[in-house]
């Protein structure tokens, strides 16, 4: 199996139980997660050697976050200790026409103040096959953006393939700053992953008349912008999840991919996901599934189908982490979505 490195922020998640609103909740459910941490857990579950790189405070909360990764077999040897605190995010899970809501409390978190000298990147990337980061990490702070580029440079120096999930977060930075920082980082990226909002807000590419709010998807627009992105950044693959958000509880879910070398565009099978248990981490589970498929040597179509099936299943699991097995993903990708009891 392949050696995969991911780097980013892991946070404490406090979510309201039973779809309650913040103002009525008397308690919170506790989970840990974050874009790149979620990817590492998925890849570890699929049998790959996955390591997560971050910085956490040297206190019991930081240790609890690390333990949550170790529980699922993620390599935590390269996690640095220090800084003030672990970031927190609060989740109010929506239902039907009421949208979910996220509030961040992550200022001055340990990873936001981390510097390249906190990590031995030569040791981290020795023998690695793949490096994955998201647009969330450089958005956390200017120092985190510098750290992200240092990691990308080290990955390339070691001949490691690099993927990026653009993951625009408007509560962390503006589109203008995202474009400036992320455009520079794209020079290191081989596989670019995102959705219609990410492509527009982060890199300035808008796919035709697509409107995720109304559920209107114009695939021809994706073909055009994918070609433009490949021409501009020389990505090997451009990948996008396609979410048709009918309500917080009812989504259509599919994806598409464009290959630089074959110049082929492929749209996956579409899943109707309802009722949604937890959509947080859905994009991370998709990215991990695609990465897994490519690392396994699947053709890009099959890799995409694996990613879409994996992320469809994630929507049925509470928490950030996708805890499905490779066999469960293969079964759904192969057409078994019956949900029948397995005896």
N, C-alpha and C positions, 0 to 999 in steps of 0.2 A: 504493500500500500504506500501511498505518497506521503511526503512530509509537507505539511501546510502550516504557515505562520499567519496569524491575524493580529492586528494591533488596533487598540482603541480604548474606549472608556467602558468599564462595567459599573453599573449603578444599582442602588437599592430601589426596588419598585414597591410602592405602597398603593394598592388599588382597593377601591370600594367593593365590598361583597354584594352579590345579588343585584347587580346593576343599580345600586343606590347612587344618588348624587352626593357630592362632597358635603353639602350642608346638612344632610341627614345621617351620614355615616357615624357610627360610634366606635368603629374599629377598621383596621386595614388588613388586607391580605398581603403577606410579604413574599416577594420573589426577587431574584437578581437577574440582570440582563443588560444588553447593549448590543448594538449592531454587530460588531466583529466578534464579541464573545458568543453571541447566538450562532454565528457561522461556525465557530470552532466547535461548539457542542454538537451541532448537526454532523459535521464531518467526522468527529470522533465516534459518534453513534454509527456512522456508516463504515467504520473500520479503518479510517485514515489516521495517521499520526498527526494530530492537530495540537499546536501550541498557541497560547494566547499571551500577548505582550501588553502590559499596561503598568500603571503605578497606582498603588492603593495605600491608604494611611496605615501606619503600624499600630493598629488597635483592633479590638474584636470584630468591629463591623467590616473592616478591610479583610480580615481573616475569613469571615463568614462568606464574603463574596468569592474569595479564592476557593474556599471549600465547595461552594456550589459548582464550580468548574471541575474540580477534582472528582466530584461525585460521578461525573459522566466521562471520565478518562482524559480530560484535557490536560496537556502538559503545561504546568504553571511555573516551571523553573526560572523563567526569565522575567517574572513579574517583580518590579522594583517596589521597595517599601519607603514610605515617607510622605511628606506633604500634610495638608491640614485635614482633609476629609474625603469621604466617598460621596460622589454625587447622588442625588435622590431625584426620582420623578414620581409624581402622583398621577394615577390613572383613574378616571371616572369612565367606566365602561357603558357605552350607550346601548340603545335597543330600539328596534323599529326605526322611526324617523328621527329619534334623538341621537345625535352624533356622540361618539366618545370624545373625551377631553383630556389633554395632558398638560400638567403644570411642572416646570423644571425648577429644581433647587440644586444647581450644580456649580454655582460660582465658586472659584478658588478650590475646586476639587483637585486631588493629587495629580491626575493626568494633565490637567490644564496648566500646571506649573512644571511639568517634567521637561527635561532637556536631553539632547542626544547622549550626553555623557552618563546618563543614568543607565544606559543599556550597552551591552557588548554586541553590536550588530554582526560582527564577524562570526561570533559564536552562535548567535541566533540563526543566521542564515546558512551556516555550514550544513551541507547536505539537504537543504530545503528544495522543494520542487515548485512551491506556489506561495505567493504573498497576497493577502487580501486586506484592504482598508476601505473605509467609507468616507463620504463627504462630511459626516458628522464630526469626525476626529479633528480635522483642521478648522472646523467651525467653532470648536470649544474655546480656543484662545489662539493668539498669534504665536505663542510658544509651541502649542500643539501642532500648528501648521508647519513650523520649522522642523519639529520632530518627525512629522509625517514624511516630509521631503527627504530627510536624512535616512529614514527607513527605506524609502523607495530607491534611493541611490545605492544603498547597501545591497538591497535585493538584486538590482540590476548588475552590480559588480560581481555578484555570486551566480549570475546566470539564471535567476529565478523568474518565473512568469508572474506577472502582476495583474490582479483584477481590482476594480474599484466599483463600488455601488455608490452612485452619485448622492443619493439620500439628502436632498435639500430640506433644511429645517429653518423655516422663517423666524422661529422664536430664538434662533441662535445667531443668525447673521442675515445681512441683506443680500438680495440677488446680485447686486453690483459687486460686493466684496467676494461672494461665492465665485462669480465668473473670473475675477482676477486671480484668486488663489487656485481654483480648481483647473483653470485653463493651463496654468503652469505645470500642475501635477500630472496632467494627461500625457505628457511626453514619456512618462515611465509606464503607462498602462497598456496592457495587451488585450484585456477583456473588459469592456465598459458595460456596466449594468445600471439600469435605472427605470424610471417610468416617464410618462409624458410631462409631468410637472418638473421632474429633475432635469430632463433634457433642455427644457425651456429656461428655467430659472438659473441653472448652473452653467450651461454651455451655450444658451441662446438659440437652440433649435426647437421649433414648434411643429408637431406633426399634424398638419392640415387642419381640419375642422373638428378634431377630437375634443370632446368635453366629458371628462370623467364624472362630473356631477350629474349630467343627464344620462350617462351610460352610452353616449354616442361615440363609437370608435371608427375612425377612417383609416384602414390599414394602408392604403396607398400613400398616405402622408408619412407613415413610419418608414416605408421603403425609401422615400426621398431623403428624409433626414438621416437615416442610417448610412446611406451612401455618402452624404455630406460629411458626417462625422468620421467615417473611414478615410475619406479624402483629406480631411483636415488633420486628423491625429494618427492615422495609420493603425487603427485598432484591428486586431485579428478578428474579433467578434464584437458586435454591438447587440445587446440583449435588453428587452424591455418587458416587464410584467404589464398586463392589461387588466385593470380592475374596473368592472362596471358596477358602480355603487348604487344599487336600487334603494337600499336602506342600510342602517348600521347592522342589520341582522341578515341581509340578503344581498349577496354579491355574485356577479359573474366573474370568473377568474380564468385567464389564459395568458399567453405570452408570445413574443415573437423574437426572432434572431436573424441577423444578417452576417454572412461570411465574407470577409475581405477576399479570400483566395478563390472561392468558387463563385462569388458574386450572387449567391442565392439567398433568398428571403424565405423564411418559413414561419407559419403561424400554427401554434399548438392546438390541441384539443381544448375545449372550454368546459370548465366545471361550474355548476350552479351550487353555490355554497349557502346553505340555509338550514337551520339557524347557525349563525356564527357564534362560537364560544368565546374566542379571543383572537382578534386580527393583529395584535401587536406582535412583531417578529415575523409576520407573514412574508415580507420582502426579504428578510435575512434568510429565512428557510428556503426561499426561491433561489437566492444567490448561491447558497450552499449546495443545493441540489444540482444546479447547473455546473458549478465547479466540480462536484463529485463526478458527474457524468463525463465531463471532459477529462478529468484525471483518470477515470476508469478506461479511457480510450473509446468511449462511445462516439458516434458521429454527432454533429452538432444538433441534428433534429432529435435524436434520442436523448441527448443530454438535456435539451430544453424540456422534453416531455417528462423526464425524471424530476427536473426542478419544479415544474408546474404541479405535478402530482404531490411532491413533497410539501409544497406550500399550501396546497388545498387541504391536506391532512392537518397541517399546523393550525389552521383556523378552527379545528375541533378540540384543541388542547389549551388549557389555561396556562398562563405564564409566558415568558419570553422565549424559552427554549423549545425547539421542536424535538420531541422525544420519540418519534416514530422510527421504526427499524427500516433497513434497506429492503427487507422482504415485503413490508407493508407498502412501501412506495412502489416497488416493482409490481405488486399486485394491482394497485390502483392504476398505474400507468398502463398496465396490460388490459385494463378494461373492467376490472371488478370493483365497482363502487356500490355494491349492494348493501354493505354494512351489516351483513348477516353475522351472527355469532360464530366464532371460529372454535370448533370443538375437536 
